[in-house]
Structures are given as structure tokens and as C-alpha cells.
């Protein structure tokens, strides 16, 4: 399925042109001057995602301040993100109305941040795909390869087994 591409084409391609430098007469090798043009993909796609995103739906957000989901969501909220709690067991968290499912959330969602056990992830990802959410973030310990592959195939950016708070602090902290 994979094909070998010309290394001069696409991402990471490097075009090199040689020109004679008339001021340098030290020898044949030193008569060349190189202009290098590099085309690279976004060097840090997570930073780009966090910069362009504004609204994070946190699936499994707890209203108990000692829970990791609450602490992470509170940090992201303090950084300027709008947090939307998604948890059928609570009415609100962090001053925001909670919703039972992603389907119930009105308006746009930029990132679905999942704080649920892996056995619940595929259903959440299916909802996110149906809503055309551009990014799915599975917190540390949340790993579901099949759901991740399905989301990528649908065009979503996927982060798995990483903490959004830690990744934000490393880049913007």
C-alpha cells in the first residue's frame, strides 16, 4: 500500500540550488553557494491544535474538585478555553451546564477530551465523528487503538494517552 516517494517531493522536501559565487576563487568546491528551501509540516501539531481551539468538551468531567478531570478542566478553563462538561451524572461543573452526551451539546466543539475508561471510548469517538469534531484527545491511560484509527480515517486529529494539561504547560506554560 505504501509507495516509495521521491524524497525531494512533499513534506520534508529540500530543494537545493547551486550558483557560482564569482567572489570566491578558492577552488572548485568553494565556488558553489547553496540556497536551501525547506518545506516541513507543522513542527508541533499539538501546539497548533491548542492554539486554534477554543471549545473543549470534557467527557467524564467530574464536579468533584479532587478528581483529575476536574483539575485538568479547571486549568484549561483558566487558560481561556471554554469547557463543556459531558457527564449524565452531574448538572454542572466549573460554572458550565453539563450535558449527558456529545450529541446534546449545542454548537461547535473543537476538541473532545476523554476521561473515561477505554471500554467506553469507541462510542464516544463515534459520537464525535458524527458531529465532525476535528480533534479527539484521550487522556493518560485512555488507549483505544481501534477508535483512534476510526477517528483518523474520518479526518480527526487524535491524541492518545497524553494529558492535555501537561502538553499545554510544556508549550505555553
Secondary structure, 3 states (H helix, E strand, C coil): CCCCCCCCCCCCEEEEEEEECCCCCCCCHHHEEEEEEEECCCCCHHHHHHHHCCEEEEECCCCCCCCHHHHHHHHHHHCCCEEEEECCCCCEECCEECECCHHHCCCCCCEEEECCCHHHHHHHHHHHHHCCCCEEEECCCCCCHHHHHHHHHCCCEEECCCCHHHHHHHHHC
